[in-house]
Amino acid sequence: MRARARPSRPRRRLRTLVTIVALVATVGACTSARNLQSSRGERIEGGTLTYAIALDARPAGLFQTLARNNPWVENVFQPLIRLDAGTRAVEPVLATAVDVSPDGRTVRISLREGVTFHDGRTFTAEDVKFTFETTAGKAAGSNLGNVPRSFASVRVEDPTHLTVTAKAPLGDALFDYLNQTPIVDPNTYAGVADGSRIVGTGPFRFTHWQPGAGFTLERYDGYWNRDAVHLQRIEFVVTADATALLSALRSGRAQLAWGLTPSDARPYFGDERYQILDAGGTVYPLGLDTTVAPFDDRRVRQAVGFALDRQRIRDQVFAGTGAVSSLPFPVGARGVPQAQVDHFTYDPDLARRMITEAGAEGARVPISYGANPTVRAIFEIVANNLRAIGLDPVGVTLDQPTFQTGQNQGELGPAWLSLHSQIPLAPSTIIDSIPVLREGNPSKADSPRFEALKKALRTAPPGSPQADAAVVALGAYLNDEAFLHPVVQAPEILVASIKTGDVAVTMRGVTLLENAYVTG
């Protein structure tokens, strides 16, 4: 079994999937998540785990990689592969091999045998083809829908093999797509959106959903790796208030909690009764519409970059965790110069002079954002920063579905604050995955120059000098045009009681409970 992921690198062998619970970055005084395996007490076979979550499931956003679905989605549905959080090495899930031709245009996928959906039907290559075709459609809302749209053909050879032919070479984006795309059942997919029929291949079945209150996952006895599953049931309880989340953990009513900010989780740092897991990374950007005054003037957009006190936001909202960068690429990504990362330093005096020169003093600036407490806290500091340089910011709070729709349609007003959990992806993938950069973005940034720069990065051989040069050119353009200002790249926080073991988190922050257990 092998995966030739990148023409410029040696072919890589798929290795047997092991549970990896690792902090990508240290959070405060957090313990390494690998220690979750050494919990107190004896493992209970067939136990029940209670998981307190800040946001309810949204099955309708299955392909949109919504952070709110991270606690449950890959325990019910499964992707073809997973990528190791540190090395991006390919780990098999529903696929046992992914072979890419030297020219990057042909991909042969071999599938695992003996896999069934929760209704008992055998999983085949036709299901993969259906998923590819579905995510290629705009209606699915896939953040990586550009990848299947680049497929010229998908040919099923037999029940466990299919071949994809692409219109252009496929690079890192192919593996990011295979990593984050859940395979669905064509016969029941129509029932996913409203939650009436949620049928996957994972270790647990989705049951008893009470929107706004919670839902339950029940062990699927026909699971292909049945012996690895120790839990009988996982009860998800929607607990929107951070204080209530903390209380659920302290009282023992819940063993896991998702949705706490690093500031919320601070009481657990160093507490031997709990462990803190880095549940992926999220970038929080401030976006500007380049067609609406005052942001149709590039000087004003650049002034905003110098006005933002990113370090203060990092310290006050995220308890000093995460990283600040002027670019939306992962900190430390290959080819990204440090000078570009540090381009927009905090310089309110310079920003005010630029606003004055542009004649934008007193300009009213509505800033839209979704109903999210973390984003609200960021807005308060951003608003103060913009007032300090002579602008007049006004907050516009939108419910999450309305904000999501506006973002996908490219209509969020003059300015907005958003969040995207795509930060572990390669730069060549991010440019087409997050709504604020891809075609039709709310900034109306769609110049031929921008599209040419993205194409150069998209088509360059991964890891090549051409790819490095393309990253540098695109980074310089983004800093100069200044229509998107990342505020903080911050870790998501998952707090686990030591009465749990073998809880795993993927590079995107998805919780994996296949091997998890509770102790007595």
VENWO-V270763 format. One record per pair of residues at least 4 apart in sequence whose ideal C-beta (glycine too) atoms are under 8 Angstrom apart, sorted by sequence separation. I is the first residue (numbers start at 0). J is the second residue. If there is no record, write none. Layout:
BEGIN
i=I j=J
i=I j=J
END
This chain:
BEGIN
i=4 j=8
i=22 j=26
i=25 j=29
i=30 j=34
i=64 j=68
i=65 j=69
i=68 j=72
i=71 j=75
i=72 j=76
i=73 j=77
i=83 j=87
i=91 j=95
i=99 j=103
i=100 j=104
i=110 j=114
i=115 j=119
i=116 j=120
i=122 j=126
i=123 j=127
i=124 j=128
i=125 j=129
i=126 j=130
i=127 j=131
i=128 j=132
i=129 j=133
i=130 j=134
i=131 j=135
i=132 j=136
i=135 j=139
i=140 j=144
i=144 j=148
i=145 j=149
i=146 j=150
i=156 j=160
i=165 j=169
i=169 j=173
i=171 j=175
i=172 j=176
i=173 j=177
i=174 j=178
i=175 j=179
i=176 j=180
i=183 j=187
i=184 j=188
i=187 j=191
i=190 j=194
i=209 j=213
i=218 j=222
i=221 j=225
i=224 j=228
i=239 j=243
i=240 j=244
i=241 j=245
i=242 j=246
i=243 j=247
i=244 j=248
i=245 j=249
i=246 j=250
i=248 j=252
i=259 j=263
i=260 j=264
i=261 j=265
i=264 j=268
i=266 j=270
i=291 j=295
i=292 j=296
i=296 j=300
i=297 j=301
i=298 j=302
i=299 j=303
i=300 j=304
i=301 j=305
i=302 j=306
i=303 j=307
i=308 j=312
i=309 j=313
i=310 j=314
i=311 j=315
i=312 j=316
i=313 j=317
i=314 j=318
i=317 j=321
i=324 j=328
i=328 j=332
i=331 j=335
i=335 j=339
i=336 j=340
i=337 j=341
i=338 j=342
i=346 j=350
i=347 j=351
i=348 j=352
i=349 j=353
i=350 j=354
i=351 j=355
i=352 j=356
i=353 j=357
i=371 j=375
i=372 j=376
i=373 j=377
i=374 j=378
i=375 j=379
i=376 j=380
i=377 j=381
i=378 j=382
i=379 j=383
i=380 j=384
i=381 j=385
i=382 j=386
i=383 j=387
i=384 j=388
i=386 j=390
i=397 j=401
i=398 j=402
i=399 j=403
i=400 j=404
i=401 j=405
i=402 j=406
i=403 j=407
i=404 j=408
i=411 j=415
i=424 j=428
i=425 j=429
i=426 j=430
i=428 j=432
i=429 j=433
i=432 j=436
i=433 j=437
i=436 j=440
i=440 j=444
i=445 j=449
i=446 j=450
i=447 j=451
i=448 j=452
i=449 j=453
i=450 j=454
i=451 j=455
i=452 j=456
i=453 j=457
i=454 j=458
i=455 j=459
i=459 j=463
i=462 j=466
i=463 j=467
i=464 j=468
i=465 j=469
i=466 j=470
i=467 j=471
i=468 j=472
i=469 j=473
i=470 j=474
i=471 j=475
i=472 j=476
i=473 j=477
i=474 j=478
i=475 j=479
i=476 j=480
i=477 j=481
i=495 j=499
i=504 j=508
i=505 j=509
i=511 j=515
i=60 j=65
i=73 j=78
i=82 j=87
i=83 j=88
i=91 j=96
i=100 j=105
i=115 j=120
i=116 j=121
i=134 j=139
i=139 j=144
i=155 j=160
i=156 j=161
i=183 j=188
i=190 j=195
i=191 j=196
i=208 j=213
i=209 j=214
i=220 j=225
i=238 j=243
i=247 j=252
i=248 j=253
i=259 j=264
i=289 j=294
i=290 j=295
i=294 j=299
i=307 j=312
i=312 j=317
i=314 j=319
i=335 j=340
i=354 j=359
i=355 j=360
i=369 j=374
i=370 j=375
i=385 j=390
i=386 j=391
i=397 j=402
i=405 j=410
i=406 j=411
i=424 j=429
i=431 j=436
i=432 j=437
i=434 j=439
i=435 j=440
i=440 j=445
i=444 j=449
i=445 j=450
i=460 j=465
i=461 j=466
i=477 j=482
i=504 j=509
i=82 j=88
i=83 j=89
i=99 j=105
i=100 j=106
i=115 j=121
i=116 j=122
i=133 j=139
i=141 j=147
i=155 j=161
i=156 j=162
i=190 j=196
i=191 j=197
i=199 j=205
i=208 j=214
i=222 j=228
i=238 j=244
i=246 j=252
i=247 j=253
i=248 j=254
i=267 j=273
i=288 j=294
i=289 j=295
i=293 j=299
i=294 j=300
i=313 j=319
i=324 j=330
i=354 j=360
i=368 j=374
i=385 j=391
i=386 j=392
i=405 j=411
i=411 j=417
i=430 j=436
i=431 j=437
i=434 j=440
i=435 j=441
i=439 j=445
i=459 j=465
i=460 j=466
i=477 j=483
i=504 j=510
i=505 j=511
i=3 j=10
i=4 j=11
i=22 j=29
i=60 j=67
i=61 j=68
i=82 j=89
i=83 j=90
i=99 j=106
i=114 j=121
i=115 j=122
i=134 j=141
i=137 j=144
i=154 j=161
i=189 j=196
i=190 j=197
i=207 j=214
i=208 j=215
i=268 j=275
i=287 j=294
i=313 j=320
i=328 j=335
i=368 j=375
i=385 j=392
i=405 j=412
i=421 j=428
i=422 j=429
i=429 j=436
i=430 j=437
i=431 j=438
i=434 j=441
i=435 j=442
i=438 j=445
i=459 j=466
i=495 j=502
i=503 j=510
i=504 j=511
i=2 j=10
i=3 j=11
i=57 j=65
i=60 j=68
i=81 j=89
i=82 j=90
i=89 j=97
i=98 j=106
i=114 j=122
i=136 j=144
i=153 j=161
i=154 j=162
i=183 j=191
i=190 j=198
i=197 j=205
i=206 j=214
i=207 j=215
i=248 j=256
i=267 j=275
i=313 j=321
i=322 j=330
i=397 j=405
i=421 j=429
i=424 j=432
i=502 j=510
i=503 j=511
i=1 j=10
i=2 j=11
i=22 j=31
i=80 j=89
i=81 j=90
i=97 j=106
i=98 j=107
i=134 j=143
i=135 j=144
i=153 j=162
i=154 j=163
i=187 j=196
i=205 j=214
i=206 j=215
i=238 j=247
i=244 j=253
i=247 j=256
i=294 j=303
i=313 j=322
i=326 j=335
i=402 j=411
i=406 j=415
i=459 j=468
i=493 j=502
i=502 j=511
i=503 j=512
i=1 j=11
i=2 j=12
i=21 j=31
i=22 j=32
i=57 j=67
i=58 j=68
i=80 j=90
i=97 j=107
i=98 j=108
i=116 j=126
i=134 j=144
i=153 j=163
i=154 j=164
i=187 j=197
i=206 j=216
i=218 j=228
i=313 j=323
i=330 j=340
i=368 j=378
i=382 j=392
i=455 j=465
i=456 j=466
i=459 j=469
i=502 j=512
i=503 j=513
i=1 j=12
i=2 j=13
i=21 j=32
i=56 j=67
i=57 j=68
i=61 j=72
i=80 j=91
i=81 j=92
i=96 j=107
i=97 j=108
i=98 j=109
i=111 j=122
i=152 j=163
i=153 j=164
i=187 j=198
i=194 j=205
i=205 j=216
i=206 j=217
i=236 j=247
i=245 j=256
i=264 j=275
i=289 j=300
i=381 j=392
i=406 j=417
i=421 j=432
i=493 j=504
i=503 j=514
i=0 j=12
i=1 j=13
i=20 j=32
i=21 j=33
i=54 j=66
i=55 j=67
i=56 j=68
i=80 j=92
i=96 j=108
i=97 j=109
i=110 j=122
i=135 j=147
i=152 j=164
i=186 j=198
i=204 j=216
i=218 j=230
i=244 j=256
i=366 j=378
i=382 j=394
i=421 j=433
i=438 j=450
i=503 j=515
i=0 j=13
i=20 j=33
i=54 j=67
i=79 j=92
i=80 j=93
i=96 j=109
i=110 j=123
i=134 j=147
i=135 j=148
i=150 j=163
i=151 j=164
i=203 j=216
i=204 j=217
i=218 j=231
i=287 j=300
i=310 j=323
i=326 j=339
i=402 j=415
i=456 j=469
i=501 j=514
i=502 j=515
i=78 j=92
i=79 j=93
i=80 j=94
i=94 j=108
i=95 j=109
i=110 j=124
i=150 j=164
i=151 j=165
i=184 j=198
i=194 j=208
i=203 j=217
i=204 j=218
i=217 j=231
i=218 j=232
i=244 j=258
i=245 j=259
i=309 j=323
i=325 j=339
i=326 j=340
i=419 j=433
i=455 j=469
i=456 j=470
i=501 j=515
i=20 j=35
i=52 j=67
i=56 j=71
i=61 j=76
i=77 j=92
i=78 j=93
i=79 j=94
i=94 j=109
i=95 j=110
i=132 j=147
i=135 j=150
i=150 j=165
i=151 j=166
i=183 j=198
i=184 j=199
i=203 j=218
i=204 j=219
i=217 j=232
i=238 j=253
i=244 j=259
i=325 j=340
i=366 j=381
i=402 j=417
i=419 j=434
i=493 j=508
i=500 j=515
i=501 j=516
i=20 j=36
i=77 j=93
i=94 j=110
i=95 j=111
i=108 j=124
i=131 j=147
i=149 j=165
i=150 j=166
i=183 j=199
i=194 j=210
i=202 j=218
i=203 j=219
i=216 j=232
i=236 j=252
i=287 j=303
i=324 j=340
i=325 j=341
i=326 j=342
i=366 j=382
i=378 j=394
i=419 j=435
i=499 j=515
i=500 j=516
i=80 j=97
i=93 j=110
i=94 j=111
i=110 j=127
i=149 j=166
i=182 j=199
i=202 j=219
i=215 j=232
i=216 j=233
i=236 j=253
i=241 j=258
i=324 j=341
i=325 j=342
i=395 j=412
i=417 j=434
i=452 j=469
i=455 j=472
i=456 j=473
i=491 j=508
i=493 j=510
i=499 j=516
i=500 j=517
i=52 j=70
i=79 j=97
i=93 j=111
i=149 j=167
i=181 j=199
i=182 j=200
i=201 j=219
i=215 j=233
i=238 j=256
i=241 j=259
i=245 j=263
i=285 j=303
i=325 j=343
i=417 j=435
i=455 j=473
i=499 j=517
i=500 j=518
i=92 j=111
i=108 j=127
i=131 j=150
i=215 j=234
i=216 j=235
i=239 j=258
i=241 j=260
i=244 j=263
i=248 j=267
i=498 j=517
i=499 j=518
i=50 j=70
i=91 j=111
i=149 j=169
i=202 j=222
i=215 j=235
i=238 j=258
i=452 j=472
i=453 j=473
i=498 j=518
i=93 j=114
i=132 j=153
i=201 j=222
i=213 j=234
i=214 j=235
i=245 j=266
i=257 j=278
i=304 j=325
i=364 j=385
i=375 j=396
i=452 j=473
i=131 j=153
i=200 j=222
i=202 j=224
i=213 j=235
i=241 j=263
i=285 j=307
i=392 j=414
i=431 j=453
i=146 j=169
i=200 j=223
i=202 j=225
i=213 j=236
i=430 j=453
i=212 j=236
i=213 j=237
i=452 j=476
i=128 j=153
i=202 j=227
i=203 j=228
i=212 j=237
i=248 j=273
i=409 j=434
i=146 j=172
i=202 j=228
i=211 j=237
i=364 j=390
i=366 j=392
i=368 j=394
i=370 j=396
i=415 j=441
i=430 j=456
i=431 j=457
i=128 j=155
i=145 j=172
i=146 j=173
i=203 j=230
i=364 j=391
i=365 j=392
i=366 j=393
i=368 j=395
i=369 j=396
i=370 j=397
i=407 j=434
i=430 j=457
i=449 j=476
i=361 j=389
i=362 j=390
i=363 j=391
i=364 j=392
i=365 j=393
i=366 j=394
i=367 j=395
i=368 j=396
i=369 j=397
i=370 j=398
i=371 j=399
i=406 j=434
i=448 j=476
i=79 j=108
i=93 j=122
i=143 j=172
i=146 j=175
i=147 j=176
i=360 j=389
i=361 j=390
i=362 j=391
i=364 j=393
i=365 j=394
i=366 j=395
i=367 j=396
i=368 j=397
i=369 j=398
i=370 j=399
i=406 j=435
i=427 j=456
i=125 j=155
i=146 j=176
i=203 j=233
i=359 j=389
i=360 j=390
i=361 j=391
i=363 j=393
i=365 j=395
i=367 j=397
i=369 j=399
i=409 j=439
i=411 j=441
i=426 j=456
i=427 j=457
i=79 j=110
i=124 j=155
i=359 j=390
i=408 j=439
i=409 j=440
i=410 j=441
i=449 j=480
i=123 j=155
i=124 j=156
i=131 j=163
i=143 j=175
i=370 j=402
i=409 j=441
i=427 j=459
i=124 j=157
i=125 j=158
i=128 j=161
i=143 j=176
i=369 j=402
i=93 j=127
i=124 j=158
i=127 j=161
i=354 j=388
i=355 j=389
i=368 j=402
i=369 j=403
i=409 j=443
i=427 j=461
i=123 j=158
i=124 j=159
i=310 j=345
i=354 j=389
i=367 j=402
i=381 j=416
i=406 j=441
i=123 j=159
i=124 j=160
i=143 j=179
i=307 j=343
i=309 j=345
i=351 j=387
i=354 j=390
i=405 j=441
i=425 j=461
i=444 j=480
i=121 j=158
i=124 j=161
i=142 j=179
i=143 j=180
i=308 j=345
i=347 j=384
i=351 j=388
i=304 j=342
i=305 j=343
i=307 j=345
i=350 j=388
i=351 j=389
i=367 j=405
i=378 j=416
i=444 j=482
i=141 j=180
i=304 j=343
i=305 j=344
i=306 j=345
i=308 j=347
i=377 j=416
i=427 j=466
i=444 j=483
i=305 j=345
i=347 j=387
i=442 j=482
i=280 j=321
i=305 j=346
i=306 j=347
i=347 j=388
i=442 j=483
i=305 j=347
i=374 j=416
i=284 j=327
i=374 j=417
i=430 j=473
i=305 j=349
i=306 j=350
i=367 j=411
i=374 j=418
i=426 j=470
i=282 j=327
i=305 j=350
i=367 j=412
i=373 j=418
i=134 j=180
i=304 j=350
i=366 j=412
i=112 j=159
i=302 j=349
i=303 j=350
i=365 j=412
i=366 j=413
i=367 j=414
i=368 j=415
i=371 j=418
i=426 j=473
i=436 j=483
i=79 j=127
i=110 j=158
i=111 j=159
i=302 j=350
i=305 j=353
i=365 j=413
i=366 j=414
i=367 j=415
i=368 j=416
i=369 j=417
i=435 j=483
i=110 j=159
i=280 j=329
i=302 j=351
i=364 j=413
i=365 j=414
i=366 j=415
i=367 j=416
i=368 j=417
i=109 j=159
i=110 j=160
i=130 j=180
i=133 j=183
i=364 j=414
i=366 j=416
i=109 j=160
i=110 j=161
i=130 j=181
i=302 j=353
i=108 j=160
i=130 j=182
i=301 j=353
i=302 j=354
i=107 j=160
i=108 j=161
i=130 j=183
i=262 j=315
i=265 j=318
i=107 j=161
i=108 j=162
i=129 j=183
i=262 j=316
i=264 j=318
i=299 j=353
i=107 j=162
i=108 j=163
i=127 j=182
i=133 j=188
i=262 j=317
i=298 j=353
i=299 j=354
i=302 j=357
i=106 j=162
i=107 j=163
i=126 j=182
i=129 j=185
i=260 j=316
i=261 j=317
i=262 j=318
i=105 j=162
i=106 j=163
i=126 j=183
i=260 j=317
i=261 j=318
i=302 j=359
i=316 j=373
i=105 j=163
i=126 j=184
i=260 j=318
i=261 j=319
i=298 j=356
i=299 j=357
i=105 j=164
i=106 j=165
i=126 j=185
i=129 j=188
i=261 j=320
i=298 j=357
i=104 j=164
i=105 j=165
i=122 j=182
i=125 j=185
i=261 j=321
i=299 j=359
i=316 j=376
i=23 j=84
i=104 j=165
i=296 j=357
i=315 j=376
i=316 j=377
i=23 j=85
i=103 j=165
i=104 j=166
i=21 j=84
i=104 j=167
i=106 j=169
i=296 j=359
i=299 j=362
i=19 j=83
i=21 j=85
i=104 j=168
i=120 j=184
i=293 j=357
i=316 j=380
i=16 j=81
i=19 j=84
i=103 j=168
i=104 j=169
i=312 j=377
i=315 j=380
i=102 j=168
i=103 j=169
i=118 j=184
i=120 j=186
i=293 j=359
i=422 j=488
i=13 j=80
i=103 j=170
i=106 j=173
i=292 j=359
i=116 j=184
i=118 j=186
i=312 j=380
i=118 j=187
i=293 j=362
i=311 j=380
i=312 j=381
i=99 j=169
i=292 j=362
i=416 j=486
i=62 j=133
i=116 j=187
i=293 j=364
i=420 j=491
i=62 j=134
i=308 j=380
i=14 j=88
i=16 j=90
i=99 j=173
i=307 j=381
i=16 j=91
i=13 j=89
i=14 j=90
i=15 j=91
i=16 j=92
i=308 j=384
i=11 j=88
i=13 j=90
i=14 j=91
i=62 j=139
i=63 j=140
i=97 j=174
i=307 j=384
i=2 j=80
i=11 j=89
i=13 j=91
i=62 j=140
i=63 j=141
i=64 j=142
i=122 j=200
i=306 j=384
i=62 j=141
i=63 j=142
i=306 j=385
i=60 j=140
i=62 j=142
i=97 j=177
i=118 j=198
i=117 j=198
i=285 j=366
i=306 j=387
i=13 j=95
i=62 j=144
i=116 j=198
i=117 j=199
i=303 j=385
i=306 j=388
i=13 j=96
i=94 j=177
i=116 j=199
i=117 j=200
i=423 j=506
i=13 j=97
i=116 j=200
i=423 j=507
i=4 j=89
i=89 j=174
i=115 j=200
i=114 j=200
i=302 j=388
i=421 j=507
i=2 j=89
i=87 j=174
i=117 j=204
i=420 j=507
i=420 j=508
i=93 j=182
i=283 j=373
i=0 j=91
i=283 j=374
i=335 j=426
i=82 j=174
i=327 j=419
i=334 j=426
i=4 j=97
i=6 j=99
i=82 j=175
i=329 j=422
i=332 j=425
i=2 j=96
i=5 j=99
i=80 j=174
i=283 j=377
i=329 j=423
i=332 j=426
i=0 j=95
i=1 j=96
i=2 j=97
i=3 j=98
i=4 j=99
i=6 j=101
i=327 j=422
i=329 j=424
i=0 j=96
i=2 j=98
i=3 j=99
i=6 j=102
i=82 j=178
i=285 j=381
i=1 j=98
i=2 j=99
i=3 j=100
i=6 j=103
i=80 j=177
i=81 j=178
i=293 j=390
i=329 j=426
i=3 j=101
i=79 j=177
i=80 j=178
i=328 j=426
i=78 j=177
i=78 j=178
i=78 j=179
i=79 j=180
i=328 j=429
i=78 j=180
i=117 j=219
i=119 j=221
i=327 j=429
i=78 j=181
i=79 j=182
i=77 j=181
i=78 j=182
i=117 j=221
i=76 j=181
i=77 j=182
i=381 j=486
i=76 j=182
i=115 j=221
i=327 j=433
i=76 j=183
i=93 j=200
i=73 j=181
i=115 j=223
i=327 j=435
i=0 j=109
i=72 j=181
i=114 j=223
i=327 j=436
i=377 j=486
i=113 j=223
i=377 j=487
i=111 j=223
i=260 j=372
i=260 j=373
i=64 j=179
i=260 j=376
i=62 j=180
i=62 j=181
i=294 j=413
i=61 j=181
i=294 j=414
i=291 j=412
i=292 j=413
i=61 j=183
i=75 j=197
i=77 j=199
i=291 j=413
i=76 j=199
i=77 j=200
i=288 j=411
i=75 j=199
i=76 j=200
i=77 j=201
i=288 j=412
i=76 j=201
i=286 j=411
i=288 j=413
i=75 j=201
i=287 j=413
i=288 j=414
i=74 j=201
i=287 j=414
i=73 j=201
i=74 j=202
i=75 j=203
i=286 j=414
i=74 j=203
i=75 j=204
i=285 j=414
i=286 j=415
i=333 j=462
i=61 j=191
i=75 j=205
i=285 j=415
i=286 j=416
i=241 j=372
i=285 j=416
i=286 j=417
i=59 j=191
i=284 j=416
i=334 j=466
i=339 j=471
i=58 j=191
i=59 j=192
i=283 j=416
i=284 j=417
i=333 j=466
i=334 j=467
i=58 j=192
i=59 j=193
i=71 j=205
i=283 j=417
i=333 j=467
i=334 j=468
i=58 j=193
i=283 j=418
i=284 j=419
i=334 j=469
i=335 j=470
i=336 j=471
i=339 j=474
i=343 j=478
i=58 j=194
i=282 j=418
i=334 j=470
i=335 j=471
i=339 j=475
i=342 j=478
i=281 j=418
i=282 j=419
i=333 j=470
i=334 j=471
i=56 j=194
i=281 j=419
i=332 j=470
i=336 j=474
i=343 j=481
i=58 j=197
i=281 j=420
i=282 j=421
i=335 j=474
i=339 j=478
i=280 j=420
i=282 j=422
i=75 j=216
i=279 j=420
i=281 j=422
i=343 j=484
i=74 j=216
i=280 j=422
i=328 j=470
i=71 j=214
i=279 j=422
i=280 j=423
i=279 j=423
i=71 j=216
i=328 j=474
i=58 j=205
i=326 j=474
i=286 j=435
i=327 j=477
i=282 j=433
i=284 j=435
i=326 j=477
i=56 j=208
i=325 j=477
i=326 j=478
i=288 j=441
i=289 j=442
i=290 j=443
i=325 j=478
i=286 j=440
i=288 j=442
i=289 j=443
i=55 j=210
i=286 j=441
i=287 j=442
i=288 j=443
i=289 j=444
i=55 j=211
i=286 j=442
i=327 j=483
i=55 j=212
i=55 j=213
i=56 j=214
i=327 j=485
i=330 j=488
i=55 j=214
i=74 j=233
i=325 j=484
i=326 j=485
i=329 j=488
i=325 j=485
i=324 j=485
i=6 j=168
i=71 j=233
i=323 j=485
i=323 j=486
i=71 j=235
i=323 j=487
i=324 j=488
i=5 j=170
i=70 j=235
i=322 j=487
i=323 j=488
i=5 j=171
i=321 j=487
i=322 j=488
i=4 j=171
i=321 j=488
i=321 j=489
i=4 j=173
i=320 j=489
i=321 j=490
i=4 j=174
i=317 j=487
i=320 j=490
i=316 j=487
i=2 j=174
i=317 j=489
i=45 j=218
i=304 j=478
i=312 j=486
i=313 j=487
i=312 j=487
i=313 j=489
i=304 j=481
i=307 j=484
i=309 j=486
i=301 j=479
i=303 j=481
i=309 j=487
i=56 j=235
i=307 j=486
i=300 j=480
i=301 j=481
i=304 j=484
i=300 j=481
i=303 j=484
i=48 j=230
i=55 j=237
i=297 j=479
i=300 j=482
i=46 j=229
i=47 j=230
i=50 j=233
i=52 j=235
i=54 j=237
i=297 j=480
i=45 j=229
i=46 j=230
i=47 j=231
i=48 j=232
i=49 j=233
i=50 j=234
i=52 j=236
i=53 j=237
i=297 j=481
i=44 j=229
i=45 j=230
i=46 j=231
i=47 j=232
i=48 j=233
i=49 j=234
i=50 j=235
i=51 j=236
i=52 j=237
i=53 j=238
i=54 j=239
i=70 j=255
i=43 j=229
i=45 j=231
i=47 j=233
i=48 j=234
i=50 j=236
i=52 j=238
i=53 j=239
i=42 j=229
i=47 j=234
i=49 j=236
i=51 j=238
i=70 j=257
i=53 j=241
i=69 j=257
i=294 j=482
i=53 j=244
i=289 j=480
i=51 j=243
i=51 j=244
i=289 j=482
i=287 j=481
i=288 j=482
i=287 j=482
i=51 j=247
i=286 j=482
i=287 j=483
i=51 j=248
i=286 j=483
i=287 j=484
i=49 j=247
i=285 j=483
i=286 j=484
i=284 j=483
i=285 j=484
i=284 j=484
i=51 j=252
i=284 j=485
i=285 j=486
i=51 j=253
i=283 j=485
i=284 j=486
i=49 j=252
i=50 j=253
i=282 j=485
i=283 j=486
i=49 j=253
i=50 j=254
i=51 j=255
i=52 j=256
i=53 j=257
i=54 j=258
i=283 j=487
i=49 j=254
i=50 j=255
i=51 j=256
i=52 j=257
i=53 j=258
i=282 j=487
i=283 j=488
i=48 j=254
i=49 j=255
i=50 j=256
i=51 j=257
i=52 j=258
i=53 j=259
i=282 j=488
i=283 j=489
i=48 j=255
i=50 j=257
i=51 j=258
i=281 j=488
i=282 j=489
i=280 j=488
i=281 j=489
i=69 j=278
i=280 j=489
i=281 j=490
i=69 j=279
i=280 j=490
i=281 j=491
i=279 j=490
i=280 j=491
i=278 j=490
i=279 j=491
i=66 j=279
i=277 j=490
i=278 j=491
i=277 j=491
i=278 j=492
i=66 j=281
i=277 j=492
i=278 j=493
i=276 j=492
i=277 j=493
i=275 j=492
i=276 j=493
i=275 j=493
i=276 j=494
i=275 j=494
i=276 j=495
i=274 j=494
i=275 j=495
i=273 j=494
i=274 j=495
i=273 j=495
i=273 j=496
i=274 j=497
i=272 j=496
i=273 j=497
i=272 j=497
i=279 j=504
i=271 j=497
i=276 j=502
i=278 j=504
i=279 j=505
i=267 j=494
i=277 j=504
i=279 j=506
i=281 j=508
i=261 j=489
i=264 j=492
i=276 j=504
i=279 j=507
i=280 j=508
i=261 j=490
i=263 j=492
i=279 j=508
i=264 j=494
i=278 j=508
i=279 j=509
i=261 j=492
i=277 j=508
i=260 j=492
i=278 j=510
i=259 j=492
i=27 j=261
i=257 j=491
i=26 j=261
i=257 j=492
i=259 j=494
i=257 j=493
i=256 j=493
i=26 j=264
i=27 j=265
i=255 j=493
i=256 j=494
i=29 j=268
i=35 j=274
i=255 j=494
i=28 j=268
i=34 j=274
i=255 j=495
i=27 j=268
i=28 j=269
i=35 j=276
i=254 j=495
i=255 j=496
i=26 j=268
i=27 j=269
i=32 j=274
i=254 j=496
i=32 j=275
i=253 j=496
i=30 j=274
i=32 j=276
i=254 j=498
i=255 j=499
i=29 j=274
i=30 j=275
i=32 j=277
i=251 j=496
i=254 j=499
i=29 j=275
i=248 j=494
i=29 j=276
i=251 j=498
i=255 j=502
i=27 j=275
i=29 j=277
i=248 j=496
i=26 j=275
i=175 j=424
i=175 j=425
i=26 j=277
i=176 j=428
i=22 j=275
i=24 j=277
i=171 j=424
i=172 j=425
i=175 j=428
i=257 j=510
i=22 j=276
i=23 j=277
i=171 j=425
i=22 j=277
i=170 j=425
i=172 j=427
i=255 j=510
i=20 j=276
i=23 j=279
i=24 j=280
i=171 j=427
i=172 j=428
i=23 j=280
i=170 j=427
i=171 j=428
i=175 j=432
i=172 j=431
i=254 j=517
i=140 j=407
i=229 j=501
i=142 j=421
i=233 j=512
i=230 j=512
i=143 j=428
i=146 j=431
i=172 j=457
i=228 j=513
i=229 j=514
i=230 j=515
i=145 j=431
i=227 j=513
i=228 j=514
i=229 j=515
i=230 j=516
i=145 j=432
i=170 j=457
i=227 j=514
i=229 j=516
i=230 j=517
i=143 j=431
i=170 j=458
i=143 j=432
i=170 j=459
i=224 j=513
i=142 j=432
i=167 j=457
i=168 j=458
i=170 j=460
i=171 j=461
i=27 j=318
i=142 j=433
i=167 j=458
i=170 j=461
i=27 j=319
i=142 j=434
i=145 j=437
i=168 j=460
i=27 j=320
i=26 j=320
i=24 j=320
i=170 j=466
i=216 j=512
i=24 j=321
i=203 j=512
i=202 j=512
i=202 j=513
i=201 j=513
i=178 j=506
i=179 j=507
i=178 j=507
i=84 j=423
i=63 j=403
i=60 j=403
i=69 j=420
i=66 j=418
i=66 j=420
i=65 j=420
i=64 j=420
i=64 j=421
i=103 j=460
i=23 j=423
i=87 j=506
i=84 j=505
i=69 j=491
i=84 j=506
i=83 j=506
i=81 j=505
i=82 j=506
i=66 j=491
i=81 j=506
i=73 j=505
i=73 j=509
i=74 j=510
i=72 j=509
i=73 j=510
i=74 j=511
i=69 j=507
i=73 j=511
i=74 j=512
i=69 j=508
i=71 j=510
i=74 j=513
i=69 j=509
i=70 j=510
i=69 j=510
i=66 j=508
i=64 j=507
i=48 j=499
i=7 j=460
i=8 j=461
i=6 j=460
i=7 j=461
i=8 j=462
i=5 j=460
i=6 j=461
i=7 j=462
i=5 j=461
i=7 j=463
i=4 j=461
i=5 j=462
i=39 j=497
i=40 j=498
i=42 j=500
i=38 j=497
i=39 j=498
i=35 j=495
i=38 j=498
i=50 j=510
i=38 j=499
i=35 j=497
i=38 j=500
i=37 j=500
i=26 j=490
i=35 j=499
i=36 j=500
i=48 j=512
i=35 j=500
i=36 j=501
i=24 j=490
i=26 j=492
i=35 j=501
i=23 j=490
i=35 j=502
i=48 j=515
i=48 j=516
i=48 j=517
i=32 j=502
i=46 j=516
i=47 j=517
i=46 j=517
i=32 j=504
i=44 j=516
i=43 j=516
i=42 j=516
i=43 j=517
i=42 j=517
i=43 j=518
i=42 j=518
i=43 j=519
i=41 j=518
i=40 j=518
i=41 j=519
i=39 j=518
i=40 j=519
i=38 j=518
i=20 j=501
i=20 j=502
i=18 j=501
i=20 j=503
i=21 j=504
i=23 j=506
i=19 j=503
i=20 j=504
i=18 j=503
i=18 j=511
i=18 j=513
i=18 j=514
END
